[in-house]
Amino acid sequence: MPTNSTTSSTEKVLLGCSKCGAALPDEAQFCLKCGNPVTVARKEVVAGEEPPRKLVQPRRKPRIFLWVLLAVLLGLIGWTALSDNPFAQGIQDLVGLKHDQPILANPFSVNGHNFRYYKFTLPEGSMNVSIVGQFASTSADGKKAGSLKPNDKADGSDSDVEVYVLSEEAFAVWQNGYATNSVYESGRVSKGTLQAELPAGAGVYYLVFSNKFSPRTAKNVNANILLRYKSWMPEWVRSIKERFSNWIGS
Protein backbone atom coordinates (compact mmCIF):
# COMPACT_ATOMS: atom_id res chain seq x y z
CA MET A 1 0.00 0.00 0.00
CA PRO A 2 1.23 3.41 -0.81
CA THR A 3 1.83 5.55 2.19
CA ASN A 4 2.31 9.27 2.52
CA SER A 5 5.83 9.76 3.65
CA THR A 6 8.59 12.25 3.26
CA THR A 7 12.10 11.26 2.59
CA SER A 8 15.05 13.23 3.65
CA SER A 9 18.58 13.34 2.43
CA THR A 10 21.62 14.36 4.33
CA GLU A 11 23.90 16.95 2.79
CA LYS A 12 27.41 17.48 4.07
CA VAL A 13 28.57 21.00 4.27
CA LEU A 14 32.33 21.32 4.26
CA LEU A 15 33.78 23.82 6.65
CA GLY A 16 37.28 25.14 6.87
CA CYS A 17 39.50 24.30 9.78
CA SER A 18 38.21 26.03 12.86
CA LYS A 19 41.74 26.50 14.13
CA CYS A 20 43.88 27.58 11.17
CA GLY A 21 41.25 28.16 8.48
CA ALA A 22 42.85 25.84 5.94
CA ALA A 23 40.64 24.38 3.16
CA LEU A 24 39.86 20.67 3.63
CA PRO A 25 38.91 17.93 1.13
CA ASP A 26 35.68 15.99 1.42
CA GLU A 27 35.49 13.35 4.16
CA ALA A 28 38.52 14.82 5.95
CA GLN A 29 38.46 14.08 9.65
CA PHE A 30 41.58 16.01 10.63
CA CYS A 31 43.15 19.18 9.31
CA LEU A 32 46.03 18.30 7.00
CA LYS A 33 47.87 21.40 8.11
CA CYS A 34 47.50 21.56 11.87
CA GLY A 35 45.89 18.20 12.75
CA ASN A 36 42.87 19.79 14.37
CA PRO A 37 39.73 17.57 14.33
CA VAL A 38 37.34 18.62 11.56
CA THR A 39 33.80 19.71 12.41
CA VAL A 40 31.23 18.89 9.73
CA ALA A 41 27.84 20.52 9.87
CA ARG A 42 24.88 18.63 8.54
CA LYS A 43 21.53 19.91 7.56
CA GLU A 44 18.36 18.05 6.74
CA VAL A 45 16.79 18.72 3.38
CA VAL A 46 13.27 17.34 3.05
CA ALA A 47 12.60 15.99 -0.43
CA GLY A 48 10.03 18.03 -2.35
CA GLU A 49 10.10 20.91 0.14
CA GLU A 50 11.23 24.32 -1.05
CA PRO A 51 13.70 26.17 1.12
CA PRO A 52 12.13 28.95 3.15
CA ARG A 53 11.90 32.25 1.34
CA LYS A 54 12.92 35.53 2.83
CA LEU A 55 9.89 37.59 3.75
CA VAL A 56 9.74 40.91 1.96
CA GLN A 57 8.59 43.79 4.13
CA PRO A 58 5.85 45.80 2.39
CA ARG A 59 6.80 49.39 1.71
CA ARG A 60 5.18 51.91 3.98
CA LYS A 61 2.86 54.29 2.25
CA PRO A 62 3.77 57.99 2.53
CA ARG A 63 2.13 59.60 5.50
CA ILE A 64 -0.04 61.86 3.38
CA PHE A 65 -2.53 62.39 6.16
CA LEU A 66 0.10 63.95 8.45
CA TRP A 67 1.30 66.30 5.70
CA VAL A 68 -2.27 67.38 4.93
CA LEU A 69 -2.93 67.96 8.63
CA LEU A 70 0.24 70.05 8.92
CA ALA A 71 -0.73 72.15 5.88
CA VAL A 72 -4.21 72.78 7.31
CA LEU A 73 -2.72 73.77 10.67
CA LEU A 74 -0.29 76.23 9.08
CA GLY A 75 -3.09 77.71 6.98
CA LEU A 76 -5.24 78.14 10.08
CA ILE A 77 -2.42 79.91 11.91
CA GLY A 78 -1.84 82.25 8.96
CA TRP A 79 -5.54 83.06 8.67
CA THR A 80 -5.79 83.76 12.40
CA ALA A 81 -2.79 86.10 12.26
CA LEU A 82 -3.90 88.14 9.23
CA SER A 83 -7.68 88.00 9.11
CA ASP A 84 -9.99 90.81 10.24
CA ASN A 85 -12.66 88.29 11.13
CA PRO A 86 -14.02 88.95 14.68
CA PHE A 87 -13.22 85.39 15.77
CA ALA A 88 -9.66 85.67 14.44
CA GLN A 89 -9.20 89.05 16.10
CA GLY A 90 -10.39 87.57 19.39
CA ILE A 91 -7.64 84.95 19.16
CA GLN A 92 -5.14 87.67 18.26
CA ASP A 93 -6.06 89.59 21.41
CA LEU A 94 -5.79 86.40 23.47
CA VAL A 95 -2.25 85.53 22.34
CA GLY A 96 -1.04 89.12 22.37
CA LEU A 97 -0.83 89.54 18.60
CA LYS A 98 -3.11 92.58 18.28
CA HIS A 99 -2.31 95.77 20.17
CA ASP A 100 -4.20 99.02 20.74
CA GLN A 101 -1.86 101.55 22.34
CA PRO A 102 -3.33 104.88 23.46
CA ILE A 103 -1.28 107.86 22.35
CA LEU A 104 -3.52 110.66 23.53
CA ALA A 105 -6.82 110.76 25.43
CA ASN A 106 -6.72 113.97 27.51
CA PRO A 107 -7.65 117.56 26.49
CA PHE A 108 -4.84 120.12 26.26
CA SER A 109 -4.12 123.61 24.94
CA VAL A 110 -1.65 124.98 22.41
CA ASN A 111 -0.45 128.54 22.72
CA GLY A 112 -0.31 130.91 19.79
CA HIS A 113 2.68 130.60 17.47
CA ASN A 114 3.53 127.28 19.12
CA PHE A 115 2.94 123.54 18.83
CA ARG A 116 2.61 120.46 21.01
CA TYR A 117 3.80 116.96 20.20
CA TYR A 118 3.41 113.39 21.48
CA LYS A 119 6.15 110.87 20.83
CA PHE A 120 5.33 107.18 20.31
CA THR A 121 7.41 104.13 19.43
CA LEU A 122 6.67 101.05 17.36
CA PRO A 123 8.29 97.83 18.63
CA GLU A 124 10.34 95.47 16.48
CA GLY A 125 8.27 93.09 14.36
CA SER A 126 5.24 95.37 14.13
CA MET A 127 2.96 94.93 11.13
CA ASN A 128 -0.39 96.24 9.86
CA VAL A 129 0.34 99.50 11.67
CA SER A 130 -2.10 102.40 11.71
CA ILE A 131 -2.83 105.48 13.78
CA VAL A 132 -6.53 106.29 14.19
CA GLY A 133 -8.70 108.68 16.17
CA GLN A 134 -10.60 111.95 16.22
CA PHE A 135 -9.77 115.48 17.32
CA ALA A 136 -11.54 118.82 17.72
CA SER A 137 -10.27 122.25 18.71
CA THR A 138 -11.79 125.50 19.89
CA SER A 139 -10.37 128.96 20.37
CA ALA A 140 -9.34 129.71 23.94
CA ASP A 141 -11.15 133.07 23.73
CA GLY A 142 -14.42 131.28 22.91
CA LYS A 143 -14.59 132.25 19.25
CA LYS A 144 -15.61 129.65 16.68
CA ALA A 145 -14.72 129.34 13.05
CA GLY A 146 -16.42 132.00 11.01
CA SER A 147 -17.20 134.18 14.06
CA LEU A 148 -14.70 136.92 13.23
CA LYS A 149 -16.12 140.41 13.12
CA PRO A 150 -15.42 142.65 10.12
CA ASN A 151 -12.80 144.66 12.05
CA ASP A 152 -11.00 141.54 13.37
CA LYS A 153 -7.77 140.55 11.69
CA ALA A 154 -7.58 137.12 10.19
CA ASP A 155 -4.62 136.22 12.41
CA GLY A 156 -5.63 132.64 13.12
CA SER A 157 -7.74 133.51 16.16
CA ASP A 158 -10.43 131.03 15.01
CA SER A 159 -10.53 127.40 16.18
CA ASP A 160 -8.28 125.79 13.56
CA VAL A 161 -5.19 123.71 14.24
CA GLU A 162 -2.85 121.69 12.07
CA VAL A 163 -2.25 118.02 12.86
CA TYR A 164 0.76 116.03 11.64
CA VAL A 165 2.14 112.53 12.02
CA LEU A 166 5.88 112.64 11.33
CA SER A 167 8.76 110.21 11.46
CA GLU A 168 11.64 111.07 13.78
CA GLU A 169 13.76 112.39 10.92
CA ALA A 170 10.89 114.40 9.40
CA PHE A 171 10.03 115.92 12.80
CA ALA A 172 13.57 117.25 13.19
CA VAL A 173 13.28 118.97 9.79
CA TRP A 174 9.76 120.33 10.42
CA GLN A 175 10.68 121.61 13.87
CA ASN A 176 13.35 123.82 12.28
CA GLY A 177 10.79 125.40 10.00
CA TYR A 178 11.39 123.44 6.79
CA ALA A 179 8.90 121.57 4.64
CA THR A 180 9.11 117.79 4.83
CA ASN A 181 7.22 114.60 4.05
CA SER A 182 4.59 113.54 6.57
CA VAL A 183 2.67 110.36 7.26
CA TYR A 184 -0.44 112.46 7.88
CA GLU A 185 -1.27 116.16 7.50
CA SER A 186 -4.69 117.61 8.24
CA GLY A 187 -4.31 121.16 7.03
CA ARG A 188 -6.02 123.95 9.03
CA VAL A 189 -9.16 122.39 10.48
CA SER A 190 -11.21 122.71 13.66
CA LYS A 191 -12.02 118.98 13.79
CA GLY A 192 -11.19 115.84 11.90
CA THR A 193 -10.73 112.09 11.80
CA LEU A 194 -7.17 110.82 11.79
CA GLN A 195 -6.54 107.56 9.98
CA ALA A 196 -3.12 106.81 8.48
CA GLU A 197 -1.02 103.74 7.71
CA LEU A 198 2.53 103.53 9.06
CA PRO A 199 5.42 101.41 7.72
CA ALA A 200 5.90 98.01 9.34
CA GLY A 201 8.79 97.43 11.73
CA ALA A 202 10.34 99.37 14.56
CA GLY A 203 10.27 103.16 14.45
CA VAL A 204 9.82 106.42 16.34
CA TYR A 205 7.06 108.86 15.36
CA TYR A 206 5.59 112.17 16.50
CA LEU A 207 1.95 113.26 16.67
CA VAL A 208 2.01 117.06 16.38
CA PHE A 209 -0.72 119.68 17.00
CA SER A 210 0.46 122.95 15.53
CA ASN A 211 -0.82 126.47 16.24
CA LYS A 212 2.22 128.15 14.71
CA PHE A 213 0.11 130.08 12.16
CA SER A 214 -1.80 131.90 14.95
CA PRO A 215 0.45 134.52 16.57
CA ARG A 216 -1.74 135.27 19.62
CA THR A 217 -4.74 132.98 20.14
CA ALA A 218 -4.36 129.73 22.06
CA LYS A 219 -6.39 126.66 21.06
CA ASN A 220 -8.05 124.08 23.27
CA VAL A 221 -7.83 120.60 21.78
CA ASN A 222 -9.75 117.45 22.68
CA ALA A 223 -8.39 114.32 21.00
CA ASN A 224 -8.56 110.56 21.32
CA ILE A 225 -5.80 108.88 19.27
CA LEU A 226 -4.82 105.18 19.20
CA LEU A 227 -1.89 103.31 17.70
CA ARG A 228 -2.91 99.93 16.29
CA TYR A 229 -0.53 97.20 15.20
CA LYS A 230 0.03 93.46 15.19
CA SER A 231 3.06 91.69 16.56
CA TRP A 232 3.87 87.99 17.07
CA MET A 233 5.65 88.87 20.31
CA PRO A 234 3.20 89.45 23.21
CA GLU A 235 3.73 92.55 25.34
CA TRP A 236 4.81 90.60 28.43
CA VAL A 237 7.47 88.73 26.40
CA ARG A 238 8.73 92.02 24.97
CA SER A 239 8.87 93.52 28.47
CA ILE A 240 10.96 90.61 29.77
CA LYS A 241 13.25 90.90 26.74
CA GLU A 242 13.77 94.63 27.32
CA ARG A 243 14.51 94.10 31.01
CA PHE A 244 17.01 91.38 30.19
CA SER A 245 18.70 93.60 27.58
CA ASN A 246 18.90 96.47 30.07
CA TRP A 247 20.34 94.12 32.68
CA ILE A 248 22.99 92.86 30.25
CA GLY A 249 23.88 96.40 29.22
CA SER A 250 24.14 97.71 32.76
Disulfide bonds with the S-S distance in Angstrom:
none
